[in-house]
Amino acid sequence: MMRLLTGTDNDDSDSFDFVPHSVDAFGSTVLVEGCDQDREIFWIHAWTVNSHGIITQVREYFNTSLTVTRFGVNSSKSVSITSLHCPSVWESTLSNRVGKSIPGLVLAI
């Protein structure tokens, strides 16, 4: 897949079209998801963009269900032992269309 994505693969029969199904943004993180029904491939891109809109980091997930949580810093100065709660702000929706069992990941932003 890496040769296909970087353009070093010269075999046209291995072409792959990235057609996004949804695009969502959470601050500096942009999530794009899509799937190729013919190949049964589900993909998610997580882009980090700077204040000028330039992509500075790309994370790519194939055939993986993704849940994004917001991980915040507690502003309280008191120290106590409490359970950590990270609310889900986004979940992939196309993973059930692939038709096979896929792993799930959590991305903290």
Phi, psi and omega in degrees: 000325182299319179296324179295315183289329182270353178085008180273352178271119183268001182275110182291342181288345180262023183293152182220122179264124175269099178251110183290141174265323178210154176225125179227147180233141177226094183064239182271004180253129177244129180248128179234129179229152179195176178210156174248100183300321182297320182265357183056047179243130177245135183223152175224134171249134173244110181257141169254127181242148178271184184293346178264003180082014180269131179289123181251344179207142176231128171244136186233134181233131177243136178048049180221134174276136185236134173241129181254131178238152176265123183252108185252166178261132179285124182279353180290138180274346179284145181257125177211157178266115179225163177285141181276127179238119178244104183293141177284128179251345180200142175224141178295145184245344185268352186299330180284350179276346183290329176086016177213162179288131180229154180287158177244142179233157174243129177249119179266128178241000000 
